[in-house]
Amino acid sequence: MATNGDVDLKSKQAIVSSLCKHLSLDPKSISSQVPGNDIKTLYTSILKSAGKESRSPQNNDNVMKWIAFAESFPSDSKACSGRLNELNGDLAQKSVLLGNGFTPSEADVIVFSAIHSSVIGLSNPEKEKLPHLMRWMDYIQNREDLGALFEKILLEKPVFEPQIAKPAAKPEVQSNAKGTVQNTRTADKLEAEKNTKKSDSRDNKKKAKGDKEVAPEKKKEPEKEAAEKDKELSVSLLNIQVGLIRKAWKHPSADSLLVEEIDVGEAKLRQVVSGLAKYCKPEDLTNRRVVLITNVKPGKLRDVVSEGLVLCASSEDHSVVEPLLPPEGSKPGERVSFSGIDGKPEDVLNPKKKQLEKITPNLFTDEKGVATFKGIPFMTSAGPCTSSIPKASIK
């Protein structure tokens, strides 16, 4: 097992090469220093060579924390399994290890390089147990041009196919003469019975109303009624958008609530109050992507204005709750779409119509943790929104 500061030479070379590539630096300028130095020393030297050594102390400390993780990462498969589980937990509430997620940080590149050899050897069932880690690994290997240094990790991703309605079966046509005669007789008989019933009904109405003409009964067209019902329950009424939490803090007068400032691509950040204090720390939500409904009616929760609703997945017993996670590459403000469902969202939902209450029972995650409306995935330009909680309700 590797100990702190005792990373094998091959692993150090891989970390140095990927870090140099990340900072557009020729690794040959550092290669001679690799054998006799630890990763912390090499990192400082690389920053200096790249002209980026003037970093804030806090940022430098954060990177050093992850360098320590990389240096102490064990080579033994059983021991590294526990560390991978820890890292999966760390990534459950954030997109990347450090930074805003738009560009991987040096810490992300270093840890990726340190654990790559352990992750690529995992079986598919083992990968499925580490959804946050695998999502992060896939993001780094696609955002960083590391193809020449590391073999690409293959992931099984769900393929979404829109459901196509089956055409109605055509009635079987009888081609022989006997069938034609029989059909004709049956039709004549039905027509005669129909006329008889109409005549009897007309006579009865005349007797009941003193031979006065009965006004035709007004009925609502069933097709129109069904269309109105479908429209009322359609998820297209909701304006569901990708958001990026810029800041989060505890509600000043409610222990169960958090307040977030969320970027949804507008000139001003939206302030949203969420009941997440029991499940998330404010620092874990900062710079995290979320999915939120932006056309709910603004209101106050314990004297603090809320201008949206963050959608969260919840386990059956509500012991685990987490905000839905849009994929890397999705942009703040883009609207979540649903295949085959078109329509313009309401400007502001009317609380009296209880539209939200009628739609949310159809929101849930599938067995793979993909967020859906009636089984149709929440889609963004970069893919579906997900959760680590499978078969969860979404509210």
Buried (B, 14 or more C-beta within 10 A) or exposed (E): EBEEBEBEEEBBBBBBBBBBBBBEBEBEEBEEBBEEBBBBEBBBBBBEBBEEEEEEEEBBEBBBEBBBBBBBBBEEEEEBBEBBEEBBEBBBBBBBBBBBBEEBBBBBBBBBBBBBBBBBEBEEEEBBBBBBBBBBBBBBBEBBEBEEBBEEBEEEEEEEEEEEEEEEEEEEEEEEEEEEEEEEEEEEEEEEEEEEEEEEEEEEEEEEEEEEEEEEEEEEEEEEEEEEEEEEBBBBBBBBBBBBBBBBEBBEEBEEBBBBBBBBEEEEBBBBBBBBBEBBEBEBBBBBBBBBBBBBEEEEBEEBEBBBBBBBBBBEEEEBBBBBBBBBBBBBBBBBBBEEEEEEBBEEBEEEEEBBEBBBEBBBBBEBBBBBBBEBBBBBEBBBBBBBBBEBBBB
